[in-house]
């Protein structure tokens, strides 16, 4: 009998194979396995949704009829028109911005999909996309997965960081897009009017797109937040990314949105249809209820105040005498990014490994010796090597325990 040789497939995507699970998730999983650890590593807000909406969500949005309506049909690639109209109203009420819900807004599977779609539409394989250093860890990973080239530009600490960054290190020539996260994960930085003026001028000169990730828009306490499209010079060449995950404390809802010129939305909806199909209709109902709530702004302001108070407590607790420095004063979002060289010098010698970034060593020390889970700053770029990142969205009990243990 004649046998035929067969070849089993062995090749896998080399880019993905080279990537480890990202640090905040890996550390958070370890912390969750040990309830005694005070977990400040992962951005899963304990607040939200607003308590006054829970009964309506339970009785109407989670009802059998709502389930059957949402599960027996596909959503439009651009998402529910009612939700898009509510998103348009959000920007009109907050910023006096007018967007067409039919052509300039689409609903996505969270903010992450919106960023991915924005990159797919505005760039091609091997194109350069600028990200600041430090910046949210998933930007570089998403770019590499999409076979784009991340261009890290060092962003110095200061009052007008993007302006200084671009004046020192980049004209954006040859760059197809730049991602701006404001309010920012991991540092809490909020872009200033001076920042936006320089960003707009450089983008207009180079012809690059500005992708503004503003998912922490409701959390600003030291400087007012502005969406990129409220800047006159960025009205036609910027894309806004937002979601319900952080501001309403619903990361598992996976409902986000993109606001962009109509030609971008048209192509993004096409890519969304090819890659993902429609978002969860039942979850859109919950999202619509949140944005339609007359008490939402008061609730969000209260939530932001809680984050601001924790930020102030942490800065006053984690002092330079205790090994923590604050070259960047947090202005918003729900994160802290202290410099920890002082902690490194004070901790036992066994935790200092040759060649290991200071922040990595301190994060390991805090986890193993102090029972506090934080993220090493190196995952946000080389500028974060001597930093750690902490979240501020846990329970009061966990926050208090972490502050006690860290000093």
Secondary structure, 3 states (H helix, E strand, C coil): CCCCCCCCCCCCCHHHHCCCCCHHHHHHHHHHCCCCCEECCCCCCCCCCCHHHHHHHHHHHCCHHHHHHHHCCCCCCCCCHHHHHHHHHHHHHHHCCCCCCCCCEEEECHHHHHHHHHHHHHCCCCCEEEEEECCCHHHHHHHHHCCCEEEEEECCCCCCHHHHHHHHHCCCCCEEEEEEECCCCCCCCCCCHHHHHHHHHHHHHHCCEEEEECCCCCCECCCCCCCHHHCHHHCCCEEEEEECCCCCCCHHHCCEEEECCHHHHHHHHHHHHHHCCCCCHHHHHHHHHHHHCCCHHHHHHHHHHHHHHHHHHHHHHCCHHHCCECCCCCCECCEECCECHHHHHHCCHHHCCCCCCHHHHHHHHHHHHHCEECEEHHHHCHHHCCEEEEECCCCHHHHHHHHHHHC
